[in-house]
Amino acid sequence: MYLRRLPDRMTAYWEQLRKGIPLPDYGSFRSDAIMDLWSHCFSLSVLPAGDVTSFIYDYVGSDVMEAYGENVAGRLVSSRARGGPGDNIIAKLENVMKSKEPLIEGGVFVNGKGRAVKYRACILPFGREKVTNMVVGVAWQAT
């Protein structure tokens, strides 16, 4: 039941951190504020380079690892990546970087074990003048 509200809770926490500024600083993010959701989250650092933005998975919660069918912590991915678990989420990150606003989206991907996974994700941008980090919450179920 609490996972149905994952996007609402995460977005409310992001708004609380933002305090009227365009973008909350990642240094103010505290995972303990959403501890019951944290295993359903992953965090990314943004590595801008040329015309293709790359990201590195800094943290991957155990429930995300289960959904993906593998541990992607430390993996470098491109915003143009295709074919890996969760790549449809990664493809949305550049939109979030441009808007500097949370994005709630859903869909289906095939995980590393060949299982279809239906998901709903909440992507939260962090930074100062530009997006430097993102926290993504994922509610999911295997289909």
CYANA upper distance limits for C-alpha pairs under 8 A (distance plus 0.5 A):
  1 MET  CA      5 ARG  CA      7.99
  2 TYR  CA      6 LEU  CA      7.13
  3 LEU  CA     37 LEU  CA      8.15
  3 LEU  CA    139 ALA  CA      6.33
  4 ARG  CA    139 ALA  CA      7.79
  5 ARG  CA      9 ARG  CA      6.60
  6 LEU  CA     10 MET  CA      6.51
  6 LEU  CA     37 LEU  CA      7.69
  6 LEU  CA    122 CYS  CA      8.13
  6 LEU  CA    137 GLY  CA      7.54
  6 LEU  CA    138 VAL  CA      8.36
  6 LEU  CA    139 ALA  CA      7.60
  7 PRO  CA     11 THR  CA      6.43
  7 PRO  CA    104 ILE  CA      7.15
  7 PRO  CA    121 ALA  CA      7.57
  7 PRO  CA    122 CYS  CA      5.65
  7 PRO  CA    137 GLY  CA      7.77
  8 ASP  CA     12 ALA  CA      6.54
  9 ARG  CA     13 TYR  CA      6.68
 10 MET  CA     14 TRP  CA      6.72
 10 MET  CA     34 ILE  CA      8.01
 10 MET  CA    122 CYS  CA      7.77
 10 MET  CA    124 LEU  CA      8.38
 10 MET  CA    137 GLY  CA      8.06
 11 THR  CA     15 GLU  CA      6.68
 11 THR  CA    102 PRO  CA      7.28
 11 THR  CA    122 CYS  CA      8.16
 11 THR  CA    124 LEU  CA      7.82
 12 ALA  CA     16 GLN  CA      6.70
 13 TYR  CA     17 LEU  CA      6.84
 13 TYR  CA     33 ALA  CA      8.43
 14 TRP  CA     18 ARG  CA      6.61
 14 TRP  CA     24 PRO  CA      7.75
 14 TRP  CA    124 LEU  CA      7.58
 15 GLU  CA     19 LYS  CA      7.07
 17 LEU  CA     24 PRO  CA      6.21
 17 LEU  CA     28 SER  CA      7.43
 17 LEU  CA     29 PHE  CA      7.91
 18 ARG  CA     22 PRO  CA      7.43
 18 ARG  CA     23 LEU  CA      6.35
 18 ARG  CA     24 PRO  CA      4.89
 18 ARG  CA     25 ASP  CA      8.34
 19 LYS  CA     24 PRO  CA      8.24
 22 PRO  CA    100 LYS  CA      7.99
 23 LEU  CA    100 LYS  CA      7.18
 23 LEU  CA    125 PRO  CA      7.80
 23 LEU  CA    126 PHE  CA      6.45
 23 LEU  CA    127 GLY  CA      6.53
 23 LEU  CA    128 ARG  CA      6.50
 23 LEU  CA    129 GLU  CA      7.82
 23 LEU  CA    131 VAL  CA      8.40
 24 PRO  CA     28 SER  CA      7.79
 24 PRO  CA    125 PRO  CA      8.35
 24 PRO  CA    126 PHE  CA      5.85
 24 PRO  CA    127 GLY  CA      6.55
 24 PRO  CA    128 ARG  CA      7.23
 25 ASP  CA     29 PHE  CA      7.84
 25 ASP  CA    126 PHE  CA      5.88
 25 ASP  CA    127 GLY  CA      5.13
 25 ASP  CA    128 ARG  CA      6.08
 26 TYR  CA    126 PHE  CA      5.58
 26 TYR  CA    127 GLY  CA      6.23
 26 TYR  CA    132 THR  CA      8.34
 26 TYR  CA    133 ASN  CA      7.09
 30 ARG  CA     34 ILE  CA      8.30
 31 SER  CA     35 MET  CA      6.31
 31 SER  CA     38 TRP  CA      6.97
 32 ASP  CA     38 TRP  CA      8.38
 34 ILE  CA     38 TRP  CA      6.50
 35 MET  CA     39 SER  CA      8.28
 37 LEU  CA     41 CYS  CA      7.35
 37 LEU  CA    137 GLY  CA      8.04
 38 TRP  CA     42 PHE  CA      8.38
 38 TRP  CA     61 GLY  CA      6.93
 38 TRP  CA    137 GLY  CA      8.24
 39 SER  CA     60 VAL  CA      8.09
 39 SER  CA     61 GLY  CA      4.50
 39 SER  CA     62 SER  CA      5.74
 39 SER  CA     63 ASP  CA      5.86
 39 SER  CA     64 VAL  CA      7.42
 40 HIS  CA     61 GLY  CA      6.07
 40 HIS  CA     62 SER  CA      7.51
 40 HIS  CA     63 ASP  CA      5.55
 40 HIS  CA     64 VAL  CA      5.90
 40 HIS  CA    137 GLY  CA      6.13
 40 HIS  CA    138 VAL  CA      5.91
 40 HIS  CA    139 ALA  CA      7.13
 41 CYS  CA     60 VAL  CA      6.90
 41 CYS  CA     61 GLY  CA      5.91
 41 CYS  CA     63 ASP  CA      8.29
 41 CYS  CA     64 VAL  CA      6.94
 41 CYS  CA    135 VAL  CA      7.39
 41 CYS  CA    136 VAL  CA      5.87
 41 CYS  CA    137 GLY  CA      4.69
 41 CYS  CA    138 VAL  CA      6.45
 42 PHE  CA     57 TYR  CA      7.59
 42 PHE  CA     58 ASP  CA      7.94
 42 PHE  CA     59 TYR  CA      5.73
 42 PHE  CA     60 VAL  CA      4.86
 42 PHE  CA     61 GLY  CA      6.38
 42 PHE  CA     64 VAL  CA      7.71
 42 PHE  CA    135 VAL  CA      6.35
 42 PHE  CA    136 VAL  CA      5.85
 42 PHE  CA    137 GLY  CA      7.12
 43 SER  CA     57 TYR  CA      6.48
 43 SER  CA     58 ASP  CA      6.00
 43 SER  CA     59 TYR  CA      5.65
 43 SER  CA     60 VAL  CA      7.22
 43 SER  CA    133 ASN  CA      7.70
 43 SER  CA    134 MET  CA      6.11
 43 SER  CA    135 VAL  CA      4.89
 43 SER  CA    136 VAL  CA      6.69
 44 LEU  CA     55 PHE  CA      6.50
 44 LEU  CA     56 ILE  CA      5.86
 44 LEU  CA     57 TYR  CA      5.13
 44 LEU  CA     58 ASP  CA      5.82
 44 LEU  CA     59 TYR  CA      7.68
 44 LEU  CA    133 ASN  CA      6.03
 44 LEU  CA    134 MET  CA      5.70
 44 LEU  CA    135 VAL  CA      6.97
 45 SER  CA     55 PHE  CA      6.02
 45 SER  CA     56 ILE  CA      5.87
 45 SER  CA     57 TYR  CA      7.29
 45 SER  CA     58 ASP  CA      7.17
 45 SER  CA    132 THR  CA      6.53
 45 SER  CA    133 ASN  CA      5.02
 45 SER  CA    134 MET  CA      7.14
 46 VAL  CA     53 THR  CA      7.75
 46 VAL  CA     54 SER  CA      6.74
 46 VAL  CA     55 PHE  CA      5.26
 46 VAL  CA     56 ILE  CA      7.38
 46 VAL  CA    131 VAL  CA      7.78
 46 VAL  CA    132 THR  CA      5.57
 46 VAL  CA    133 ASN  CA      6.07
 46 VAL  CA    134 MET  CA      8.21
 47 LEU  CA     53 THR  CA      6.69
 47 LEU  CA     54 SER  CA      5.55
 47 LEU  CA     55 PHE  CA      6.00
 47 LEU  CA     56 ILE  CA      7.99
 47 LEU  CA    132 THR  CA      8.30
 48 PRO  CA     52 VAL  CA      7.59
 48 PRO  CA     53 THR  CA      5.18
 48 PRO  CA     54 SER  CA      6.57
 49 ALA  CA     53 THR  CA      6.29
 49 ALA  CA     54 SER  CA      7.72
 52 VAL  CA     78 SER  CA      7.38
 52 VAL  CA     79 SER  CA      7.23
 52 VAL  CA     80 ARG  CA      7.86
 53 THR  CA     78 SER  CA      6.48
 53 THR  CA     79 SER  CA      6.25
 53 THR  CA     94 GLU  CA      8.07
 54 SER  CA     76 LEU  CA      7.29
 54 SER  CA     77 VAL  CA      6.04
 54 SER  CA     78 SER  CA      4.75
 54 SER  CA     79 SER  CA      6.49
 55 PHE  CA     76 LEU  CA      6.17
 55 PHE  CA     77 VAL  CA      5.81
 55 PHE  CA     78 SER  CA      6.72
 55 PHE  CA     79 SER  CA      8.05
 56 ILE  CA     73 ALA  CA      8.42
 56 ILE  CA     74 GLY  CA      6.51
 56 ILE  CA     75 ARG  CA      6.10
 56 ILE  CA     76 LEU  CA      4.92
 56 ILE  CA     77 VAL  CA      6.76
 57 TYR  CA     72 VAL  CA      7.23
 57 TYR  CA     73 ALA  CA      5.56
 57 TYR  CA     74 GLY  CA      5.56
 57 TYR  CA     75 ARG  CA      6.11
 57 TYR  CA     76 LEU  CA      7.20
 58 ASP  CA     73 ALA  CA      6.48
 58 ASP  CA     74 GLY  CA      6.32
 59 TYR  CA     73 ALA  CA      6.27
 59 TYR  CA     74 GLY  CA      8.22
 60 VAL  CA     64 VAL  CA      6.83
 60 VAL  CA     65 MET  CA      7.09
 60 VAL  CA     71 ASN  CA      7.80
 60 VAL  CA     72 VAL  CA      7.48
 60 VAL  CA     73 ALA  CA      6.09
 61 GLY  CA     65 MET  CA      6.82
 62 SER  CA     66 GLU  CA      6.77
 63 ASP  CA     67 ALA  CA      6.72
 64 VAL  CA     68 TYR  CA      6.50
 64 VAL  CA    138 VAL  CA      7.43
 65 MET  CA     69 GLY  CA      6.31
 65 MET  CA     70 GLU  CA      5.78
 65 MET  CA     71 ASN  CA      5.62
 65 MET  CA     72 VAL  CA      7.77
 66 GLU  CA     70 GLU  CA      7.15
 67 ALA  CA    111 ASN  CA      7.21
 67 ALA  CA    117 VAL  CA      7.26
 67 ALA  CA    140 TRP  CA      7.49
 67 ALA  CA    141 GLN  CA      8.10
 67 ALA  CA    142 ALA  CA      8.01
 68 TYR  CA     85 PRO  CA      5.75
 68 TYR  CA     86 GLY  CA      7.19
 68 TYR  CA    111 ASN  CA      5.27
 68 TYR  CA    112 GLY  CA      6.44
 69 GLY  CA     85 PRO  CA      8.22
 69 GLY  CA    111 ASN  CA      5.87
 69 GLY  CA    112 GLY  CA      5.17
 69 GLY  CA    113 LYS  CA      5.91
 70 GLU  CA    112 GLY  CA      6.58
 70 GLU  CA    113 LYS  CA      8.44
 77 VAL  CA     81 ALA  CA      7.00
 77 VAL  CA     90 ILE  CA      8.48
 78 SER  CA     90 ILE  CA      8.19
 79 SER  CA     90 ILE  CA      6.23
 79 SER  CA     91 ALA  CA      5.60
 79 SER  CA     92 LYS  CA      8.24
 79 SER  CA     93 LEU  CA      7.39
 79 SER  CA     94 GLU  CA      7.32
 80 ARG  CA     91 ALA  CA      6.73
 81 ALA  CA     87 ASP  CA      6.68
 81 ALA  CA     90 ILE  CA      8.10
 81 ALA  CA     91 ALA  CA      7.75
 82 ARG  CA     87 ASP  CA      6.20
 82 ARG  CA     88 ASN  CA      8.11
 83 GLY  CA     87 ASP  CA      7.09
 84 GLY  CA    110 VAL  CA      8.42
 84 GLY  CA    111 ASN  CA      7.82
 84 GLY  CA    112 GLY  CA      7.75
 85 PRO  CA    109 PHE  CA      6.99
 85 PRO  CA    110 VAL  CA      6.62
 85 PRO  CA    111 ASN  CA      5.20
 85 PRO  CA    112 GLY  CA      6.50
 86 GLY  CA     90 ILE  CA      7.03
 86 GLY  CA    109 PHE  CA      6.86
 86 GLY  CA    110 VAL  CA      8.50
 86 GLY  CA    111 ASN  CA      7.96
 87 ASP  CA     91 ALA  CA      6.54
 87 ASP  CA    109 PHE  CA      8.38
 88 ASN  CA     92 LYS  CA      7.31
 88 ASN  CA    109 PHE  CA      7.70
 89 ILE  CA     93 LEU  CA      7.53
 89 ILE  CA    121 ALA  CA      8.01
 92 LYS  CA     96 VAL  CA      7.18
 93 LEU  CA     97 MET  CA      6.69
 93 LEU  CA    123 ILE  CA      8.16
 94 GLU  CA     98 LYS  CA      6.77
 95 ASN  CA     99 SER  CA      6.71
 96 VAL  CA    100 LYS  CA      5.97
 96 VAL  CA    101 GLU  CA      6.51
 96 VAL  CA    102 PRO  CA      7.15
 96 VAL  CA    103 LEU  CA      7.09
 96 VAL  CA    123 ILE  CA      7.96
 96 VAL  CA    124 LEU  CA      8.31
 96 VAL  CA    125 PRO  CA      7.21
 97 MET  CA    101 GLU  CA      8.37
 97 MET  CA    125 PRO  CA      7.37
 97 MET  CA    130 LYS  CA      8.08
 97 MET  CA    131 VAL  CA      6.22
100 LYS  CA    125 PRO  CA      6.55
100 LYS  CA    130 LYS  CA      8.46
100 LYS  CA    131 VAL  CA      7.52
101 GLU  CA    124 LEU  CA      7.55
101 GLU  CA    125 PRO  CA      7.08
102 PRO  CA    122 CYS  CA      7.40
102 PRO  CA    123 ILE  CA      5.95
102 PRO  CA    124 LEU  CA      5.22
102 PRO  CA    125 PRO  CA      6.92
103 LEU  CA    121 ALA  CA      8.48
103 LEU  CA    122 CYS  CA      6.22
103 LEU  CA    123 ILE  CA      5.65
103 LEU  CA    124 LEU  CA      7.41
104 ILE  CA    120 ARG  CA      7.68
104 ILE  CA    121 ALA  CA      6.14
104 ILE  CA    122 CYS  CA      4.99
104 ILE  CA    123 ILE  CA      6.91
105 GLU  CA    120 ARG  CA      6.21
105 GLU  CA    121 ALA  CA      5.89
105 GLU  CA    122 CYS  CA      7.13
106 GLY  CA    118 LYS  CA      8.07
106 GLY  CA    119 TYR  CA      5.89
106 GLY  CA    120 ARG  CA      4.59
106 GLY  CA    121 ALA  CA      6.39
107 GLY  CA    118 LYS  CA      6.31
107 GLY  CA    119 TYR  CA      6.09
107 GLY  CA    120 ARG  CA      7.19
108 VAL  CA    116 ALA  CA      7.08
108 VAL  CA    117 VAL  CA      5.88
108 VAL  CA    118 LYS  CA      4.86
108 VAL  CA    119 TYR  CA      6.56
109 PHE  CA    116 ALA  CA      6.20
109 PHE  CA    117 VAL  CA      5.86
109 PHE  CA    118 LYS  CA      7.24
110 VAL  CA    114 GLY  CA      6.12
110 VAL  CA    115 ARG  CA      5.85
110 VAL  CA    116 ALA  CA      4.92
110 VAL  CA    117 VAL  CA      6.46
111 ASN  CA    115 ARG  CA      5.93
111 ASN  CA    116 ALA  CA      6.88
111 ASN  CA    117 VAL  CA      7.24
115 ARG  CA    142 ALA  CA      7.30
115 ARG  CA    143 THR  CA      7.95
116 ALA  CA    142 ALA  CA      6.38
116 ALA  CA    143 THR  CA      6.07
117 VAL  CA    140 TRP  CA      7.12
117 VAL  CA    141 GLN  CA      6.26
117 VAL  CA    142 ALA  CA      4.91
117 VAL  CA    143 THR  CA      6.28
118 LYS  CA    140 TRP  CA      6.07
118 LYS  CA    141 GLN  CA      5.99
118 LYS  CA    142 ALA  CA      6.65
118 LYS  CA    143 THR  CA      7.01
119 TYR  CA    138 VAL  CA      7.01
119 TYR  CA    139 ALA  CA      6.13
119 TYR  CA    140 TRP  CA      4.67
119 TYR  CA    141 GLN  CA      7.06
120 ARG  CA    138 VAL  CA      6.30
120 ARG  CA    139 ALA  CA      5.81
120 ARG  CA    140 TRP  CA      6.86
121 ALA  CA    136 VAL  CA      7.11
121 ALA  CA    137 GLY  CA      5.98
121 ALA  CA    138 VAL  CA      4.97
121 ALA  CA    139 ALA  CA      6.89
122 CYS  CA    136 VAL  CA      6.00
122 CYS  CA    137 GLY  CA      5.64
122 CYS  CA    138 VAL  CA      7.14
123 ILE  CA    134 MET  CA      7.28
123 ILE  CA    135 VAL  CA      6.53
123 ILE  CA    136 VAL  CA      4.98
123 ILE  CA    137 GLY  CA      7.17
124 LEU  CA    134 MET  CA      5.95
124 LEU  CA    135 VAL  CA      5.70
124 LEU  CA    136 VAL  CA      6.62
125 PRO  CA    131 VAL  CA      6.52
125 PRO  CA    132 THR  CA      8.23
125 PRO  CA    133 ASN  CA      6.69
125 PRO  CA    134 MET  CA      5.13
125 PRO  CA    135 VAL  CA      7.25
126 PHE  CA    131 VAL  CA      5.90
126 PHE  CA    132 THR  CA      6.58
126 PHE  CA    133 ASN  CA      5.64
126 PHE  CA    134 MET  CA      6.25
126 PHE  CA    135 VAL  CA      8.43
127 GLY  CA    131 VAL  CA      5.03
127 GLY  CA    132 THR  CA      5.40
127 GLY  CA    133 ASN  CA      6.84
128 ARG  CA    132 THR  CA      8.30
